[in-house]
Amino acid sequence: MTAANGRTAGGGGAVHGGAAGSTAAGDTLAAVVRQWKTVHPDLDTGPMEIIGRINRCAALLQQAEDAPLRHAGLTRPEFDLLGALRRTGLELTPGELARETFSSGAAVTKRLKQLTERGLVERRGDTRDRRVAHVRLTDAGRDLVDSILPEQLSYETAVLSGVDDTVQRELAALLGELLVQLEGRLRAPRG
């Protein structure tokens, strides 16, 4: 099993080596899997080899941070909110934004407060229900998203540059299949 920080449960450290059946011999998870197979040879470590690698990739990407976003003073979750408003072209409620970005309502509320203070989004009360707010991008928010997106995509292209284009497409398709399965079963919000 894996922990949220990208380390395997009980595996902890970054060690190198190859695992039987592993196509990524030498990655940090290969030796961890090999160690677990030594301790529990009867257990199928296949799920650990997938989920552990996904978590490790996510942890490394989070550590590296998204350079264009960081230069703009945005976090990835803030950019995701702005991006949801930009790509839909709609006013969205905080609840809709939470669903669009797979975030908790409390996290969306906190981020919207910060983005409102920066003048990137504005809130409008609902005419029929005062408890409901509608959020939209300001001109400054739209301009910021439009200026950052090409830089961000270029940054992400550079991050993936060591992976062949065909492999990237295959990986995207496989991750898409996994995501559909997980979204269907594990609809828990993230932070």
Secondary structure, 3 states (H helix, E strand, C coil): CECCCCCECCCCCCCCCCCCCCCCCCCHHHHHHHHHHHHCCCCCCHHHHHHHHHHHHHHHHHHHCCHHHHHCCCCHHHHHHHHHHHHHCCCECHHHHHHHHCECHHHHHHHHHHHHHCCCEEEEECCCCCCCEEEEECHHHHHHHHHHHHHHHHHHHHHCCCCCHHHHHHHHHHHHHHHHHHHHHCCCCEC
